[in-house]
Amino acid sequence: MERSTITLADIKKLRLERHWSQEQLAEMSGLSTRTIQRIESGQNADFETLKSLASVFEINLSSLNKEEEKEQLRIEEKRNEDVKGLYKFIALAIFSLIFTFFISYNESNWVVFGMAFLSWLVIIGVYSINTFDLFKSK
């Protein structure tokens, strides 16, 4: 194996060649032992995790499939955009609720504010579930 490159399949081999335990590799890389176990069992790792491991082994990430890397970056960018969208949506909800609050305060009709508040709460809850994929659709 060429020492200037690394792939996910090489992680366990490199660790064993150095006679390191998973716990030692986790400590040196700043990752959790569970993350090391997942990578060695064949699960994908994000780019930052791979950079940490490559740093520990003092090698480059150049042998990674460039298409895989582009896809990972695209996924991360989409997630960032989704989170920004959620923040914008929350800001819209806050401004809307402030407006509704003043209307309710002037007319002493708190039912309108309560309904608006509950509606925004449900909508933001659903939006958050979709944004953060809380039920792991994969």
C-alpha positions in Angstrom: 0.0 0.0 0.0 1.3 3.4 -0.9 2.0 5.5 2.2 1.0 8.9 0.7 -2.7 8.0 0.2 -5.5 6.5 2.2 -9.0 5.0 1.7 -11.6 3.9 4.2 -10.5 0.3 3.6 -7.0 1.1 4.7 -7.8 2.5 8.2 -7.9 -0.8 10.0 -4.8 -2.1 8.2 -2.8 1.0 9.0 -3.9 0.8 12.6 -3.0 -2.8 13.0 0.4 -2.3 11.3 1.2 0.2 14.0 -0.1 -2.1 16.8 -2.6 0.5 17.9 -5.9 -0.3 19.6 -9.1 1.4 18.4 -9.0 3.4 21.6 -5.5 4.7 21.0 -6.4 5.7 17.4 -9.5 7.5 18.7 -7.5 9.4 21.3 -4.8 10.4 18.8 -7.3 11.5 16.2 -9.7 13.3 18.5 -12.5 11.0 17.4 -14.7 8.6 19.5 -13.9 4.9 19.6 -17.4 4.3 18.2 -16.5 6.4 15.2 -13.4 4.3 14.6 -15.4 1.1 14.9 -18.0 2.4 12.4 -15.4 3.3 9.9 -13.6 0.0 10.2 -16.9 -1.9 9.8 -17.2 -0.2 6.4 -19.6 2.7 7.1 -18.9 6.1 5.5 -17.1 8.9 7.3 -17.4 12.6 6.7 -14.5 14.6 5.2 -13.4 16.1 8.6 -13.1 12.6 10.1 -11.0 11.4 7.2 -8.8 14.5 7.5 -8.2 13.7 11.2 -7.3 10.1 10.5 -5.0 11.1 7.6 -3.3 13.5 9.9 -2.6 10.8 12.5 -1.2 8.4 9.8 0.7 11.3 8.2 -0.7 10.6 4.8 -2.9 12.4 2.1 -6.5 11.8 1.2 -5.7 11.9 -2.5 -6.8 8.3 -3.2 -10.4 9.0 -2.2 -12.9 8.8 -5.0 -13.3 12.4 -6.2 -16.9 11.8 -7.1 -17.6 10.5 -3.6 -15.9 13.6 -2.1 -18.0 15.9 -4.4 -21.2 14.1 -3.4 -20.3 14.4 0.3 -19.7 18.2 -0.2 -22.9 18.6 -2.0 -24.8 16.9 0.8 -23.1 19.0 3.4 -23.9 22.2 1.4 -27.5 21.2 1.0 -27.8 20.6 4.8 -26.3 24.0 5.5 -28.8 25.6 3.2 -31.6 23.7 4.8 -30.5 24.9 8.3 -30.2 28.5 7.0 -33.7 28.2 5.6 -35.0 27.0 9.0 -33.4 30.0 10.7 -35.0 32.4 8.2 -38.3 30.6 8.7 -38.0 31.0 12.5 -37.3 34.7 12.0 -40.4 35.1 9.9 -42.4 33.3 12.6 -41.1 35.7 15.3 -41.9 38.8 13.3 -45.3 37.4 12.6 -45.9 36.6 16.2 -44.8 40.0 17.3 -47.3 41.6 14.9 -50.1 39.2 16.1 -49.2 39.9 19.7 -49.7 43.7 19.3 -53.0 43.1 17.5 -54.2 40.7 20.2 -53.0 43.2 22.9 -54.9 46.1 21.4 -58.1 44.1 20.9 -57.8 42.0 24.1 -58.3 38.9 22.0 -55.6 36.4 23.0 -57.3 33.6 21.1 -55.8 34.9 17.8 -52.3 35.1 19.3 -52.7 31.6 20.8 -53.8 30.1 17.5 -51.0 31.8 15.6 -48.4 30.7 18.2 -49.6 27.0 18.1 -49.7 27.1 14.3 -46.1 28.4 14.0 -45.0 25.9 16.7 -46.4 23.0 14.6 -45.0 24.3 11.3 -41.6 24.9 12.7 -41.6 21.5 14.4 -42.4 19.7 11.1 -39.8 21.9 9.3 -37.2 21.0 11.9 -37.9 17.3 11.6 -37.4 17.5 7.9 -34.3 19.7 8.1 -32.5 17.6 10.7 -33.9 14.2 9.5 -34.7 13.3 13.1 -36.2 10.0 12.1 -33.3 9.0 9.8 -35.1 8.3 6.5 -32.0 6.5 5.1 
